[in-house]
Amino acid sequence: MLWENQVPLLIPGVGAQGGSASEVSRILREAGAAAGQDDKEALSLHRVNSSSGILYAYEKPGGARAADGVGAGASSGDYVSAAQKALDALNKEIGY
């Protein structure tokens, strides 16, 4: 059974705080592979938190993901669009 005897992790510090979602994903995949899990199983139980990176994406014209169009000169009126782009970029970085 998936998740039997497993502990879910909430992983903070990704995005605005400088953590790398791709590095977190790589570590979870490696740990999952060592436990006999495929990539989906290895990632499905855990949650990556990037709330500041998503909530304030519209304020960051020169942010790390500006090349992807996130925060590239966005105003507060573009809040939803910038947040969605930041979330999409995070999911892409995680590989989910």
PyMOL commands that place a pseudoatom at each C-alpha (Angstrom):
pseudoatom trace, name=CA, resn=MET, resi=1, chain=A, elem=C, hetatm=0, pos=[0.000, 0.000, 0.000]
pseudoatom trace, name=CA, resn=LEU, resi=2, chain=A, elem=C, hetatm=0, pos=[1.289, 3.421, -0.970]
pseudoatom trace, name=CA, resn=TRP, resi=3, chain=A, elem=C, hetatm=0, pos=[2.148, 5.543, 2.088]
pseudoatom trace, name=CA, resn=GLU, resi=4, chain=A, elem=C, hetatm=0, pos=[2.053, 2.639, 4.534]
pseudoatom trace, name=CA, resn=ASN, resi=5, chain=A, elem=C, hetatm=0, pos=[4.667, 3.292, 7.220]
pseudoatom trace, name=CA, resn=GLN, resi=6, chain=A, elem=C, hetatm=0, pos=[5.689, 6.552, 5.543]
pseudoatom trace, name=CA, resn=VAL, resi=7, chain=A, elem=C, hetatm=0, pos=[5.801, 10.025, 7.032]
pseudoatom trace, name=CA, resn=PRO, resi=8, chain=A, elem=C, hetatm=0, pos=[4.688, 12.952, 4.864]
pseudoatom trace, name=CA, resn=LEU, resi=9, chain=A, elem=C, hetatm=0, pos=[7.046, 15.918, 4.745]
pseudoatom trace, name=CA, resn=LEU, resi=10, chain=A, elem=C, hetatm=0, pos=[6.223, 19.603, 4.293]
pseudoatom trace, name=CA, resn=ILE, resi=11, chain=A, elem=C, hetatm=0, pos=[9.384, 21.032, 2.775]
pseudoatom trace, name=CA, resn=PRO, resi=12, chain=A, elem=C, hetatm=0, pos=[9.767, 24.800, 3.363]
pseudoatom trace, name=CA, resn=GLY, resi=13, chain=A, elem=C, hetatm=0, pos=[12.256, 27.317, 2.031]
pseudoatom trace, name=CA, resn=VAL, resi=14, chain=A, elem=C, hetatm=0, pos=[11.828, 26.768, -1.704]
pseudoatom trace, name=CA, resn=GLY, resi=15, chain=A, elem=C, hetatm=0, pos=[11.735, 29.752, -4.043]
pseudoatom trace, name=CA, resn=ALA, resi=16, chain=A, elem=C, hetatm=0, pos=[11.880, 33.166, -2.370]
pseudoatom trace, name=CA, resn=GLN, resi=17, chain=A, elem=C, hetatm=0, pos=[13.889, 31.776, 0.540]
pseudoatom trace, name=CA, resn=GLY, resi=18, chain=A, elem=C, hetatm=0, pos=[16.516, 30.383, -1.813]
pseudoatom trace, name=CA, resn=GLY, resi=19, chain=A, elem=C, hetatm=0, pos=[15.782, 26.662, -1.783]
pseudoatom trace, name=CA, resn=SER, resi=20, chain=A, elem=C, hetatm=0, pos=[15.816, 24.744, -5.047]
pseudoatom trace, name=CA, resn=ALA, resi=21, chain=A, elem=C, hetatm=0, pos=[12.700, 22.775, -5.959]
pseudoatom trace, name=CA, resn=SER, resi=22, chain=A, elem=C, hetatm=0, pos=[14.673, 20.708, -8.449]
pseudoatom trace, name=CA, resn=GLU, resi=23, chain=A, elem=C, hetatm=0, pos=[17.181, 19.746, -5.740]
pseudoatom trace, name=CA, resn=VAL, resi=24, chain=A, elem=C, hetatm=0, pos=[14.364, 18.755, -3.353]
pseudoatom trace, name=CA, resn=SER, resi=25, chain=A, elem=C, hetatm=0, pos=[12.748, 16.722, -6.124]
pseudoatom trace, name=CA, resn=ARG, resi=26, chain=A, elem=C, hetatm=0, pos=[16.043, 14.992, -6.937]
pseudoatom trace, name=CA, resn=ILE, resi=27, chain=A, elem=C, hetatm=0, pos=[16.583, 14.023, -3.297]
pseudoatom trace, name=CA, resn=LEU, resi=28, chain=A, elem=C, hetatm=0, pos=[13.014, 12.717, -2.903]
pseudoatom trace, name=CA, resn=ARG, resi=29, chain=A, elem=C, hetatm=0, pos=[13.343, 10.682, -6.121]
pseudoatom trace, name=CA, resn=GLU, resi=30, chain=A, elem=C, hetatm=0, pos=[16.660, 9.185, -4.990]
pseudoatom trace, name=CA, resn=ALA, resi=31, chain=A, elem=C, hetatm=0, pos=[15.250, 8.300, -1.567]
pseudoatom trace, name=CA, resn=GLY, resi=32, chain=A, elem=C, hetatm=0, pos=[12.155, 6.831, -3.218]
pseudoatom trace, name=CA, resn=ALA, resi=33, chain=A, elem=C, hetatm=0, pos=[14.229, 4.764, -5.629]
pseudoatom trace, name=CA, resn=ALA, resi=34, chain=A, elem=C, hetatm=0, pos=[16.223, 3.381, -2.698]
pseudoatom trace, name=CA, resn=ALA, resi=35, chain=A, elem=C, hetatm=0, pos=[12.890, 2.354, -1.140]
pseudoatom trace, name=CA, resn=GLY, resi=36, chain=A, elem=C, hetatm=0, pos=[11.706, 0.738, -4.372]
pseudoatom trace, name=CA, resn=GLN, resi=37, chain=A, elem=C, hetatm=0, pos=[9.324, 3.540, -5.377]
pseudoatom trace, name=CA, resn=ASP, resi=38, chain=A, elem=C, hetatm=0, pos=[8.827, 5.021, -8.813]
pseudoatom trace, name=CA, resn=ASP, resi=39, chain=A, elem=C, hetatm=0, pos=[9.045, 8.817, -9.260]
pseudoatom trace, name=CA, resn=LYS, resi=40, chain=A, elem=C, hetatm=0, pos=[5.307, 9.395, -8.795]
pseudoatom trace, name=CA, resn=GLU, resi=41, chain=A, elem=C, hetatm=0, pos=[5.236, 7.442, -5.535]
pseudoatom trace, name=CA, resn=ALA, resi=42, chain=A, elem=C, hetatm=0, pos=[8.346, 9.228, -4.292]
pseudoatom trace, name=CA, resn=LEU, resi=43, chain=A, elem=C, hetatm=0, pos=[6.804, 12.671, -4.848]
pseudoatom trace, name=CA, resn=SER, resi=44, chain=A, elem=C, hetatm=0, pos=[3.114, 12.073, -4.102]
pseudoatom trace, name=CA, resn=LEU, resi=45, chain=A, elem=C, hetatm=0, pos=[3.268, 12.016, -0.302]
pseudoatom trace, name=CA, resn=HIS, resi=46, chain=A, elem=C, hetatm=0, pos=[5.410, 15.120, 0.222]
pseudoatom trace, name=CA, resn=ARG, resi=47, chain=A, elem=C, hetatm=0, pos=[4.603, 18.817, -0.256]
pseudoatom trace, name=CA, resn=VAL, resi=48, chain=A, elem=C, hetatm=0, pos=[6.988, 21.556, -1.341]
pseudoatom trace, name=CA, resn=ASN, resi=49, chain=A, elem=C, hetatm=0, pos=[6.097, 24.952, 0.143]
pseudoatom trace, name=CA, resn=SER, resi=50, chain=A, elem=C, hetatm=0, pos=[6.874, 28.060, -1.878]
pseudoatom trace, name=CA, resn=SER, resi=51, chain=A, elem=C, hetatm=0, pos=[4.153, 30.348, -0.562]
pseudoatom trace, name=CA, resn=SER, resi=52, chain=A, elem=C, hetatm=0, pos=[6.192, 33.579, -0.625]
pseudoatom trace, name=CA, resn=GLY, resi=53, chain=A, elem=C, hetatm=0, pos=[7.446, 32.834, -4.118]
pseudoatom trace, name=CA, resn=ILE, resi=54, chain=A, elem=C, hetatm=0, pos=[3.875, 32.375, -5.348]
pseudoatom trace, name=CA, resn=LEU, resi=55, chain=A, elem=C, hetatm=0, pos=[2.100, 35.067, -3.290]
pseudoatom trace, name=CA, resn=TYR, resi=56, chain=A, elem=C, hetatm=0, pos=[4.574, 37.809, -4.162]
pseudoatom trace, name=CA, resn=ALA, resi=57, chain=A, elem=C, hetatm=0, pos=[5.496, 36.768, -7.699]
pseudoatom trace, name=CA, resn=TYR, resi=58, chain=A, elem=C, hetatm=0, pos=[3.947, 39.968, -9.091]
pseudoatom trace, name=CA, resn=GLU, resi=59, chain=A, elem=C, hetatm=0, pos=[6.450, 42.071, -7.089]
pseudoatom trace, name=CA, resn=LYS, resi=60, chain=A, elem=C, hetatm=0, pos=[9.597, 40.471, -8.494]
pseudoatom trace, name=CA, resn=PRO, resi=61, chain=A, elem=C, hetatm=0, pos=[10.459, 41.799, -11.963]
pseudoatom trace, name=CA, resn=GLY, resi=62, chain=A, elem=C, hetatm=0, pos=[14.066, 40.585, -11.625]
pseudoatom trace, name=CA, resn=GLY, resi=63, chain=A, elem=C, hetatm=0, pos=[13.297, 37.370, -9.772]
pseudoatom trace, name=CA, resn=ALA, resi=64, chain=A, elem=C, hetatm=0, pos=[14.904, 34.016, -10.441]
pseudoatom trace, name=CA, resn=ARG, resi=65, chain=A, elem=C, hetatm=0, pos=[12.027, 32.952, -12.675]
pseudoatom trace, name=CA, resn=ALA, resi=66, chain=A, elem=C, hetatm=0, pos=[11.732, 36.227, -14.628]
pseudoatom trace, name=CA, resn=ALA, resi=67, chain=A, elem=C, hetatm=0, pos=[13.052, 34.434, -17.715]
pseudoatom trace, name=CA, resn=ASP, resi=68, chain=A, elem=C, hetatm=0, pos=[9.897, 32.300, -17.622]
pseudoatom trace, name=CA, resn=GLY, resi=69, chain=A, elem=C, hetatm=0, pos=[7.736, 35.445, -17.593]
pseudoatom trace, name=CA, resn=VAL, resi=70, chain=A, elem=C, hetatm=0, pos=[7.051, 35.296, -13.861]
pseudoatom trace, name=CA, resn=GLY, resi=71, chain=A, elem=C, hetatm=0, pos=[7.005, 38.750, -12.336]
pseudoatom trace, name=CA, resn=ALA, resi=72, chain=A, elem=C, hetatm=0, pos=[8.453, 40.353, -15.458]
pseudoatom trace, name=CA, resn=GLY, resi=73, chain=A, elem=C, hetatm=0, pos=[7.144, 43.853, -14.762]
pseudoatom trace, name=CA, resn=ALA, resi=74, chain=A, elem=C, hetatm=0, pos=[3.828, 42.591, -13.436]
pseudoatom trace, name=CA, resn=SER, resi=75, chain=A, elem=C, hetatm=0, pos=[1.700, 44.983, -11.394]
pseudoatom trace, name=CA, resn=SER, resi=76, chain=A, elem=C, hetatm=0, pos=[-0.601, 44.105, -8.528]
pseudoatom trace, name=CA, resn=GLY, resi=77, chain=A, elem=C, hetatm=0, pos=[-3.370, 43.888, -11.137]
pseudoatom trace, name=CA, resn=ASP, resi=78, chain=A, elem=C, hetatm=0, pos=[-1.505, 40.935, -12.626]
pseudoatom trace, name=CA, resn=TYR, resi=79, chain=A, elem=C, hetatm=0, pos=[-1.447, 39.127, -9.274]
pseudoatom trace, name=CA, resn=VAL, resi=80, chain=A, elem=C, hetatm=0, pos=[-3.418, 36.057, -10.365]
pseudoatom trace, name=CA, resn=SER, resi=81, chain=A, elem=C, hetatm=0, pos=[-1.492, 35.659, -13.602]
pseudoatom trace, name=CA, resn=ALA, resi=82, chain=A, elem=C, hetatm=0, pos=[1.878, 36.060, -11.874]
pseudoatom trace, name=CA, resn=ALA, resi=83, chain=A, elem=C, hetatm=0, pos=[0.890, 33.593, -9.122]
pseudoatom trace, name=CA, resn=GLN, resi=84, chain=A, elem=C, hetatm=0, pos=[-0.260, 31.036, -11.706]
pseudoatom trace, name=CA, resn=LYS, resi=85, chain=A, elem=C, hetatm=0, pos=[2.970, 31.423, -13.682]
pseudoatom trace, name=CA, resn=ALA, resi=86, chain=A, elem=C, hetatm=0, pos=[5.026, 30.999, -10.493]
pseudoatom trace, name=CA, resn=LEU, resi=87, chain=A, elem=C, hetatm=0, pos=[3.066, 27.852, -9.593]
pseudoatom trace, name=CA, resn=ASP, resi=88, chain=A, elem=C, hetatm=0, pos=[3.467, 26.456, -13.114]
pseudoatom trace, name=CA, resn=ALA, resi=89, chain=A, elem=C, hetatm=0, pos=[7.216, 27.172, -13.027]
pseudoatom trace, name=CA, resn=LEU, resi=90, chain=A, elem=C, hetatm=0, pos=[7.520, 25.467, -9.624]
pseudoatom trace, name=CA, resn=ASN, resi=91, chain=A, elem=C, hetatm=0, pos=[5.635, 22.380, -10.824]
pseudoatom trace, name=CA, resn=LYS, resi=92, chain=A, elem=C, hetatm=0, pos=[7.826, 22.243, -13.927]
pseudoatom trace, name=CA, resn=GLU, resi=93, chain=A, elem=C, hetatm=0, pos=[10.977, 22.545, -11.794]
pseudoatom trace, name=CA, resn=ILE, resi=94, chain=A, elem=C, hetatm=0, pos=[9.775, 19.721, -9.539]
pseudoatom trace, name=CA, resn=GLY, resi=95, chain=A, elem=C, hetatm=0, pos=[8.862, 17.634, -12.562]
pseudoatom trace, name=CA, resn=TYR, resi=96, chain=A, elem=C, hetatm=0, pos=[5.313, 17.102, -11.410]
for i in range(1, 96): cmd.bond("trace and resi %d" % i, "trace and resi %d" % (i + 1))
show_as sticks, trace
zoom trace
